[in-house]
């Protein structure tokens, strides 16, 4: 479970078979999709149902992906605009970026 002071807990699951981090919110799927290329995790898509936008769900999914990368010794290639914006807002992620995006 991932929670923040202003947001209720969110059960984020790493669905390895589908290559994504996901959470079900009121029966609807929110997700951050990735692909692995050796030791690089390319996060290429985030999606949150429109009714749940603005609740920090995408940020928590991407945070879980970065934490997974840190634990597994992976580098991250932010291949979608949301993830690139997340990296700009979270300088602590810089050390996890694949060399070509630093």
N, C-alpha and C positions, 0 to 999 in steps of 0.2 A: 504494500500500500504506500502511495506517495501522497503527502498532503502538504499544504502550505498554510500559514496563518489565516489567509483570507479565503481559501478554497477547501472544501471537504475532501476527505480521503478519496483517492482514485486507485483502483486496483489495476495496475499496469502489468501486462503479461508479455513476456518475450516469446513470440510464436516463431520459433526457429524454422519450422517447416515452411512457413510463408514468408520468412525473412522480414519480419516487422515487429514493432512494439505496438501493442494495442490495448485499448480499454473500451469496455462497453458502458455507455452512459445512457440510462433510461432505455435500454434495449437497442441502442444504436452504436455502431462501431466507429471509434476514432483510431487513427493509426499513423505510424511513421514507418515508411517502407525503406529498406536498404538492400544493397547487394554487397557481397564480399568479393574482393579481388586480391587474393593473397592475404596480406595483413592490413588491407585498407577497407574500411566500411564506408561505402558511398551511400549517404542518406539522400534519396532522390525524390521523396514525396511525403508530404504530411497532409492529413485530411481529418477535419473535425466537422461533424454535422452542423449545418448552419445554425440550428437552434441553440447550440452549445458554444458557439464562438465567443471569444472574449472572457472565457473562464479560466484561461491558463492551461487548458488541456494539452494543446500542442506543445507548449513549453515543457510540460512534465513528461510527455512522451519523448521529446528530443533529449531532455536531461537524462532519462533512463537509458537511451541509446548511447549517450556519451559516457555514462557510468559503466555500462557494459563494455564499451571500447577500452576504457581505462583498466578495468579488471582483466580483460583478455589480452592486453598489450597491443591493441589495434590502433591504427591511425584513422582519422575521419576525413572524408572528402564531402563537404557540404554542397550537394548538387541541386538543391532547390532553394528558392528565394527565402522561404521562411527559415530554413536552417542557417543560411548565410546571415540573416538578420539576427538570429539567436546568438551566433558566434560573436557578432559585433557587440551585443548587449552583455555577453558573458566572457570577459577576457580570460577567465580561468580555463576556458576550453582551448586556448591557443596552443598549448603544449601537445594537444592531441591531434592537431591538424596535420594532414598529409603534407609533405614538403612543398608540393607545387602550389599550395594555396596560402601559405604563410605570408 
